[in-house]
Structures are given as structure tokens and as C-alpha cells.
């Protein structure tokens, strides 16, 4: 029944037209008619949505009878729509009614779909408050024009960079301010915490600025992905640090091994002074433990490591060994001369070319210098006593569970103790 109210008359006319359409067998329409009808109903759908959203924007009174919080809550209860969808529509209704008149007009005419209107309105609402009014107006007009060509997904990307399109100088300045704000916040929230699990491992939880994280990952990716000169992955497993040729381990594990290797190669002489001297790690163990490789060593931070691990660290890391006699009296305090110098490493790289473990071809640049005769047992830091081993095989060389033989060509062959 017609009441004379224009909005209700519109609804009744639409309903009557749809009743007529129900009597049509769409299957008999020609392809041209079907395509034309699909386009027209898409435009009509947008126009109907636009009318409904206009009503939502001014329908606060409907909430009073039932005491609903807002129109979205009323729609959720009365129209049985999801809460998130109702709130999204209410937000869009307010944006079209109060802020974006060009977009609203395009939506009412059906030139812009509801999904497109939602994306465009959100992009415009996200513009910085200090954006000049004329730039905002140009951005709105441009995005509405783009709606004739681009779907919502593409419009979302364009909306995120609209300032770069319509006003590059403004966009660059806004980007600079945004990045500076994010960087300041990142520095305020930077933190590092550790938690020992009591099983020989510690969890390190760290939050750092993006640039720092990118830098760290660049270093770790270098450690985990050595490449041969022919471009092929070395070692059968992308040359993972801390793993052997052909060993399959997860990439997070390889990154963890790479992080350990990175720390071991830090030169304490280049770190800030601590207690008046260079920041160094001192490992203390008695003479018998040092000779046998069996037992426990103590670090100056109070931690404990196996003697074999201590001996491995002394090969290439800037670790000072403090060897004690029977009465815990210092017998020798190791010096940095036990480490191979740069020119020696270069010569060793040229000589060996890669890890000297049988079957391993990790490039020399990713290997560590190993004393064939341990330095603490009288071995010399010279080329004749040095050999290149990847991190994995260097661990094996100092692992009491493994033995190794030196072949006539100088390579090392490892095998498990029986």
C-alpha cells in the first residue's frame, strides 16, 4: 500500500519491478541481454546500498525504543547481520554522509560499487590530518575516477599511495614524518631478555627496529647461504652454518647456528672497554682437563661449558684460556697470538679452497681455521698446523664422540667412536 512517502514509494516500486522479473526465465535471454542485465543490476545494487547507508547515517532515533547502543547494534538485532559487518557499514555511512561528497554522489549513481566506496573512504580517512585540503579533494576525485578501472583490491593499493600519485612532494614529506615517528617508537620499545632453560640452552627474546633486524638477517643469511663460484649451493644444504654436507635441518635452526657463529667471530678488541680492558671472554679450566678434553670449563660470566667446546672456541674465537695447575694457580693466560692473522687466513683460503672434511665443499670464506695440534698442547699458529673446517666439522673436530683421521691429501675423515 502506497503511503505517499517517497522513500517507501521507491521501495515498493523496486519490489514491484522485482516481482515482474521473477516471472522471466533468464535462461532464454540472449548473451547480450544477460551481460547488459548483469551490469545494470550491479549499478542498481550500489544505488540501493547508497540509499540504505544514507538512512543509516541519520537513523539514530530507531535505537531509542529498544535502547540499542547505536544503529549498528540495531541492525545486528533487527536485521540479523553480523556485528562486524554492521559496524563497517555504519562507519561507511558516516563517511559518505559527512565527509566524502564526491564519493557519495558516485556511489548513489552506481558508478562506484559499495565495496569500492568502502575502500576509497578508508584510504581517504587514513590520510594524515595535516594534508592540505586541496590535496585531499584531488585524492578523492582521483580515486573515484580509478573506480571505473580498478577492483577493490587494486584500489586499496592505490589508496595507500595516493599522495605519491596526486602530490608527490606532500607524500614524501608525510612518509618521512611517519618513518621518523615509527623509528622513535621502535627505539623506545627495543628490548632484549634472556631465560635459561637449565638444559644448556637459553631463549633470547629481542625486539629491535626494523633496520636493525634487516641488518642482522642480512648477516645471518650470508652465513647460512654460502655459494660456489658456479652459483650452485655449497655443501648440499645451501651451505648452512653449523651443519654438515647433506644434513637437512630447518632454516630457523640454521639461522640460530649462524647467530652463534656470528657472535664467535666478534673481535673483543673492537668492542667498548669493560672494566678498563677490552671486553673478552675468559675460559678457565685445569691443566688435566685441557689436555684430555674431558671435563668442564668455566667462563668469567659464571657459565659452564664442556672442555671440548672450550677448546674449539679457542681455535678461532677471541677467547682467553686461563689454565690452572693442581692448586688452582694460573699456569698460562692465553694471548691473542694463538689466532691466525689475516694474511695467514688469506693464504689458507687459497691453499684449501673449502672445508677440508671429506665430502664437504663449504667455501673457504665460510670456514674457520682449526689447529691440527691444539694451541694449548703446543701447536703453532702457522700454516702447516692450520686447516680450514666449516662450522659443522669444526664442532666435530672438538667433539669427544668423534675421531678423525688425516688422509694423505690433507683432508680429515670423521667417524663416530665405537
VEXMIRO-566741 format. One line per 5 residues: number of its first residue (from 1); their letters; for each residue x, y, z of C-alpha. Coordinates in steps of 0.2 Angstrom, whole numbers. Example, Ala and Ser with C-alpha at 12.3 -4.5 7.8 and 13.67 -1.06 7.14 Angstrom:
REM residues 2
1> as> 62 -22 39 | 68 -5 36 $
This chain:
REM residues 418
1> xxxxx> 0 0 0 | 7 17 -5 | 8 29 9 | 14 44 -1 | 31 44 7 $
6> xxxxx> 44 45 -7 | 57 33 1 | 43 20 4 | 36 23 -13 | 54 19 -20 $
11> xxxxx> 55 3 -10 | 38 -3 -16 | 42 2 -34 | 58 -9 -33 | 48 -23 -26 $
16> xxxxx> 35 -22 -39 | 49 -22 -53 | 57 -37 -45 | 41 -46 -44 | 39 -44 -63 $
21> xxxxx> 57 -50 -65 | 53 -66 -56 | 41 -71 -70 | 55 -70 -83 | 65 -86 -87 $
26> xxxxx> 83 -79 -88 | 89 -94 -97 | 80 -88 -113 | 89 -71 -113 | 102 -68 -126 $
31> xxxxx> 120 -67 -121 | 120 -48 -125 | 104 -46 -114 | 112 -56 -100 | 128 -45 -100 $
36> xxxxx> 118 -29 -100 | 107 -35 -86 | 122 -40 -75 | 129 -23 -77 | 113 -14 -74 $
41> xxxxx> 109 -24 -58 | 127 -21 -51 | 123 -2 -53 | 106 -4 -45 | 114 -14 -31 $
46> xxxxx> 126 0 -27 | 112 13 -28 | 101 3 -16 | 115 1 -4 | 119 20 -6 $
51> xxxxx> 100 24 -1 | 101 12 14 | 118 19 20 | 110 37 19 | 96 31 30 $
56> xxxxx> 109 23 42 | 118 39 44 | 103 48 51 | 93 34 59 | 99 37 77 $
61> xxxxx> 81 38 83 | 77 20 79 | 89 15 93 | 78 23 107 | 64 11 108 $
66> xxxxx> 75 -4 112 | 89 5 120 | 102 -1 107 | 119 7 108 | 119 13 90 $
71> xxxxx> 112 10 73 | 124 -4 70 | 118 -13 86 | 100 -11 80 | 104 -18 63 $
76> xxxxx> 113 -33 71 | 97 -37 82 | 83 -32 70 | 91 -36 53 | 101 -51 59 $
81> xxxxx> 118 -46 52 | 135 -49 59 | 141 -36 71 | 157 -33 62 | 148 -30 45 $
86> xxxxx> 135 -19 53 | 149 -8 61 | 158 -7 45 | 143 -1 36 | 139 12 49 $
91> xxxxx> 157 19 48 | 155 20 29 | 138 28 30 | 145 42 41 | 160 44 30 $
96> xxxxx> 149 46 14 | 136 57 23 | 148 69 32 | 165 69 23 | 166 62 6 $
101> xxxxx> 153 70 -5 | 161 67 -22 | 162 48 -17 | 144 48 -10 | 137 55 -27 $
106> xxxxx> 147 42 -37 | 140 28 -26 | 122 35 -27 | 123 35 -46 | 130 17 -46 $
111> xxxxx> 147 22 -54 | 156 16 -38 | 151 -1 -30 | 149 -2 -11 | 165 -12 -9 $
116> xxxxx> 174 1 -19 | 167 15 -9 | 172 7 7 | 190 5 1 | 191 23 -5 $
121> xxxxx> 183 30 11 | 195 21 22 | 210 27 11 | 204 45 12 | 201 44 31 $
126> xxxxx> 219 37 33 | 227 52 26 | 237 62 38 | 227 76 47 | 239 89 41 $
131> xxxxx> 236 85 22 | 231 101 13 | 213 102 9 | 216 104 -10 | 226 88 -10 $
136> xxxxx> 213 79 -1 | 200 84 -13 | 211 79 -28 | 214 62 -20 | 195 59 -18 $
141> xxxxx> 192 64 -36 | 206 53 -42 | 201 38 -33 | 183 39 -39 | 189 40 -57 $
146> xxxxx> 200 25 -54 | 185 15 -48 | 180 14 -66 | 195 4 -70 | 201 -5 -54 $
151> xxxxx> 193 -18 -42 | 193 -15 -23 | 210 -24 -21 | 219 -13 -33 | 210 2 -26 $
156> xxxxx> 216 -2 -9 | 234 -2 -15 | 232 14 -25 | 223 22 -10 | 238 18 1 $
161> xxxxx> 250 28 -10 | 238 41 -17 | 248 55 -10 | 263 49 -20 | 251 50 -36 $
166> xxxxx> 242 67 -33 | 255 76 -23 | 272 68 -23 | 281 81 -13 | 267 80 1 $
171> xxxxx> 268 61 0 | 287 61 3 | 286 73 17 | 272 63 26 | 282 47 23 $
176> xxxxx> 297 55 31 | 287 60 46 | 279 43 48 | 295 34 47 | 303 46 59 $
181> xxxxx> 289 43 71 | 290 24 69 | 309 24 72 | 307 34 88 | 294 22 94 $
186> xxxxx> 305 7 89 | 319 13 99 | 308 16 114 | 302 -2 113 | 318 -10 109 $
191> xxxxx> 322 -23 122 | 332 -40 125 | 328 -53 138 | 335 -70 141 | 329 -85 150 $
196> xxxxx> 340 -100 154 | 331 -117 152 | 343 -126 163 | 347 -138 149 | 362 -130 141 $
201> xxxxx> 351 -118 131 | 344 -100 133 | 330 -92 125 | 334 -74 119 | 319 -63 115 $
206> xxxxx> 323 -47 107 | 313 -33 99 | 323 -21 88 | 320 -8 75 | 316 -15 58 $
211> xxxxx> 333 -8 51 | 342 -17 64 | 333 -33 61 | 336 -32 42 | 354 -29 45 $
216> xxxxx> 355 -45 57 | 346 -55 44 | 357 -50 30 | 372 -56 40 | 364 -72 45 $
221> xxxxx> 358 -76 28 | 376 -73 22 | 381 -86 35 | 368 -99 30 | 369 -97 11 $
226> xxxxx> 387 -98 5 | 388 -100 -14 | 400 -108 -25 | 408 -98 -39 | 397 -108 -51 $
231> xxxxx> 381 -102 -42 | 377 -119 -35 | 373 -121 -17 | 388 -127 -7 | 388 -142 5 $
236> xxxxx> 372 -150 -2 | 361 -140 10 | 363 -122 5 | 379 -121 15 | 371 -120 31 $
241> xxxxx> 382 -114 45 | 384 -127 59 | 378 -141 48 | 387 -153 38 | 386 -158 19 $
246> xxxxx> 369 -166 15 | 362 -163 33 | 344 -157 32 | 339 -145 46 | 326 -132 47 $
251> xxxxx> 330 -114 42 | 326 -107 59 | 339 -119 66 | 352 -114 53 | 349 -96 57 $
256> xxxxx> 352 -100 76 | 368 -108 71 | 373 -93 61 | 369 -82 75 | 381 -92 86 $
261> xxxxx> 394 -91 73 | 392 -73 71 | 395 -69 89 | 410 -81 90 | 418 -70 76 $
266> xxxxx> 416 -54 85 | 433 -46 89 | 433 -40 108 | 446 -28 104 | 434 -18 94 $
271> xxxxx> 420 -18 107 | 418 -5 120 | 430 -6 135 | 423 -15 150 | 432 -13 167 $
276> xxxxx> 446 -4 159 | 451 -18 147 | 444 -25 131 | 428 -35 133 | 434 -53 132 $
281> xxxxx> 428 -70 137 | 440 -79 149 | 438 -98 150 | 445 -106 165 | 450 -125 166 $
286> xxxxx> 463 -135 175 | 478 -142 165 | 472 -160 165 | 455 -155 158 | 464 -145 145 $
291> xxxxx> 475 -160 140 | 461 -173 140 | 447 -163 133 | 436 -171 146 | 428 -161 159 $
296> xxxxx> 420 -144 162 | 427 -127 159 | 420 -111 167 | 418 -94 159 | 420 -77 168 $
301> xxxxx> 402 -74 167 | 399 -89 178 | 393 -101 165 | 399 -119 162 | 404 -127 145 $
306> xxxxx> 412 -143 141 | 431 -144 139 | 429 -149 121 | 418 -134 117 | 431 -123 126 $
311> xxxxx> 445 -130 115 | 435 -127 99 | 432 -109 104 | 450 -106 107 | 454 -110 89 $
316> xxxxx> 446 -96 81 | 436 -85 94 | 443 -71 104 | 443 -82 120 | 456 -81 133 $
321> xxxxx> 461 -98 140 | 466 -97 159 | 474 -114 163 | 476 -119 181 | 488 -130 190 $
326> xxxxx> 484 -143 204 | 482 -129 217 | 471 -119 205 | 486 -107 202 | 487 -100 184 $
331> xxxxx> 499 -109 173 | 496 -99 157 | 485 -85 152 | 482 -87 133 | 485 -72 122 $
336> xxxxx> 478 -67 105 | 493 -73 96 | 485 -90 95 | 473 -83 82 | 478 -84 64 $
341> xxxxx> 481 -67 57 | 473 -60 41 | 487 -64 29 | 488 -82 36 | 469 -84 33 $
346> xxxxx> 471 -77 15 | 485 -90 12 | 475 -104 20 | 459 -99 9 | 470 -100 -7 $
351> xxxxx> 478 -116 -1 | 462 -126 5 | 449 -118 -5 | 435 -126 5 | 432 -136 21 $
356> xxxxx> 444 -150 22 | 432 -163 29 | 430 -177 16 | 415 -174 5 | 412 -156 11 $
361> xxxxx> 413 -141 -1 | 408 -127 10 | 418 -112 3 | 434 -106 12 | 426 -89 16 $
366> xxxxx> 413 -98 27 | 426 -109 36 | 435 -107 52 | 454 -110 55 | 457 -126 65 $
371> xxxxx> 474 -130 74 | 478 -148 70 | 488 -149 86 | 479 -139 99 | 487 -122 103 $
376> xxxxx> 486 -126 122 | 496 -143 118 | 510 -134 110 | 503 -132 92 | 509 -117 82 $
381> xxxxx> 499 -104 74 | 506 -107 57 | 500 -113 40 | 507 -130 42 | 497 -133 58 $
386> xxxxx> 481 -125 52 | 467 -132 41 | 450 -125 36 | 434 -133 43 | 416 -127 41 $
391> xxxxx> 407 -124 57 | 399 -141 57 | 415 -150 55 | 425 -139 67 | 412 -144 80 $
396> xxxxx> 415 -162 76 | 434 -160 77 | 432 -155 96 | 418 -167 99 | 424 -182 110 $
401> xxxxx> 411 -193 102 | 420 -192 86 | 438 -197 79 | 446 -191 64 | 460 -197 53 $
406> xxxxx> 471 -186 41 | 472 -193 24 | 487 -192 13 | 480 -177 3 | 477 -167 20 $
411> xxxxx> 459 -170 21 | 451 -175 38 | 439 -190 38 | 427 -191 53 | 419 -207 61 $
416> xxx> 410 -210 77 | 418 -218 91 | 413 -236 94 $
